[in-house]
C-alpha cells in the first residue's frame, strides 16, 4: 500500500492574481525614514515617490492613521537667510518646503492648511494647492494670515499638509445638448440652507 508524501508547507504569502492589486515597491515604499516610527500602512498598496530634500526636510507621516504628510518651512536657504517670516493680518508669503519630488504618472499632490494653524488664521491661499506629476521644482506653499493676530513662521515650523492621491483623466465630448434633470440650472444656494 503506497503512502502519499506529505505536502510541502504552503507559503503564507497570497498569490497574485489578475484581479488582485499588486504591491508597488520602490523609493519610500513600506516604512522608510520618511514615516514616523509607529506608522503602519493603512492600505496594501504603497506608491514610490522620489524625493530630493534638504537635511531635516523629508516629508513625514506623523501617526499610523495619517493620510497627509506635514510640510515644514525651509527659510534659511530660500528666504535670503531669514530665520522667520512675520505675517500681519491679511498678508501672505510663499514658503519653501525644503524638497522637490517626482510623483508617478496618474497621481497628484494636494496641499491644504493644518487644522490647528487654520484655527489661528494661517490658511493656504489656493487650497487645495495642486502639484502635477511632471513638476520637478521645489515644493512651495502660498500662505496667508486671515486672523487678527500677527503670525510668525520660524525655520522648521510645520505650516501645511500634503496628500498624494490618484487622479482620472477624461475625454470631453462636444454635444448639442445635455440630458435634463430635476435640478436643471439651479445653483448658488438653490437647494436652500435649512435641514429637511
N, C-alpha and C positions, 0 to 999 in steps of 0.2 A: 504494500500500500504506500503510495507516494505521498509525501507531505509537501505542502506549499511553503516556499521560503518566505520568511517574514518580510512584509513590505517595508520599503525604506521610509524613514520618517519624512513626512511631507514638510516642505518649507512653510514657515509661518507667514512669509510674505505673500500677499494676494497676487494672483496672476493678473497681468494687464490685458484687458480685452479691448475690443474695438469700441465698446460702449463706455468703458471706464475712463476717467480723466487721468492722464499721466502726470506724474510729479515733475515739475520743471526745475532742473537743477542749474546752478550757476553762481555767479558772484552774489554774495549776501543771500544765499538760498534758504538754509534751515534756521540755525540760530547763531549768526555770526556776531562779531563785536558791535554791530550796528543796533542790536536789540538789548534790552535790559536782561539781567541775569535770570530773572524769574519769568521771562517771556516764553509762552507756549503758543505755537502757531494755532490760529483759530480755524484754519482750513487745511485740507490736504495738499493744496497747490501752493507752491512758492514760485515767485517770478524773479528772475535775476535783474538787478538794476546796478549798472556800473556807476561808481561814484569817484570823483576826484575832489577830495576835501582838504581844507586846511586842517592843521593839527587841532583836535578838540571839537571839530565841527561835523563829524559824521552823524547823519540823522539817526535818531534812536526811538524805538517804541519804549514807552515808559512802564507799561504794565502788560500782563498777559492778555487782557481784553482790548488793548488799544488798537484802533484801526488807523490812527494818524500818527505820524512822527512829528516831534516838535522841531521848529526851526529857530535857531539862535542868531542873535545879531553879531555879525563879524564887522567890527567898526575900525579897528586899528589899521588894517591894510587898505580898505577901500573907502575910507572916510577921512582922508588926509591926516591920519594919525590920531583922530579924536578917540577918546575913551568913552564918550557918552554923547547922546543926541537928546536935546531938550525940545519937547513939543508942547507949546502953549495951546490953548483952546482953538480948535478949527485949523490947526497947522498940521502938515504932513511931511513925510520923508520916504525915500526909497532906501531900504536897508538890505545890505548884502547878507546872505545866509551862510557864506563860508564854503560853498561847494558847487560843483556842476555835476550833471548826471546824464546818463544815456538810458532813456526808457525804451523798452521793447516796443516794436510796432503794434498798434492795436490798444495801446494804453495811454493814459494821460495822468497828470498830477494836478490836483486842485489844492489851492491854498486858502485857508479861512482863518478867522480870528480864534484865539483861545478864549474859552468862556470866562475865565477869571479876569483876564485883561479887558475883554469886551464890556464886562460889567463896570469897569472903571473908565471906559470911553475909548480904549485903543482898538480900532477897527482896521480891517483890511479894505482898502479903498474899492477895489474892483472885485470883491468877494463874490463867488469864488474865483481867485486868480487861476488861470489855466496855463499849464506847461505842456506843450506838444512833444511828441516822441522824437521829432527831428531837431529840437532845440539843444544846442550844446554850450550855451553861455552860462554864466553864473546865475544861480537861483537868487532872486531878489524879491523882497516883499514891500509893496506900497502900502504904508500905514497912515492913518490919520487919527488925530485926537478929537473925538466929538464930545468928550466930557468937559466939565467946568474947571477941573484942576489940571495943573501942569503935569505932564508925564515925562519922566526921564528914562531913557533906554540906555543901559550900560552894555559894554562889550561882554558878550557871552549870555546876555539875558535871552530867555526863550520868549519870542514875540508872536509866533503864529504856529499853525499846524498844517501838515500836508498829508493828503491821502493819495494813493495811487489806485486807479481803477480802470477796468476795461471800457472801451468805447465801441460804438457802432457807427458805420458809415452807411448812408442811404443814397439810393438813386432817386432823384427828383423827376417826376413825370408831369409835363405840362398838359392839363386837361381843360376842356371848355367850361366845365362847372364841377362843383363839389356835391357830394351826397348830402341831402338836407338832414338836419337833426332837430330835436325838440328845442334845444337851446338856441340854435341859429347863431346870430351875430352878437348875442348877449355877452358882455364882458364888463370889466371895471366895476365890480360890485353888483352885477345884475342878479346874483343869487341871494343878495341880502346879507345881513350880519347876524341875525338872530338864529338861535338854535331851533330847529324844527322839532 
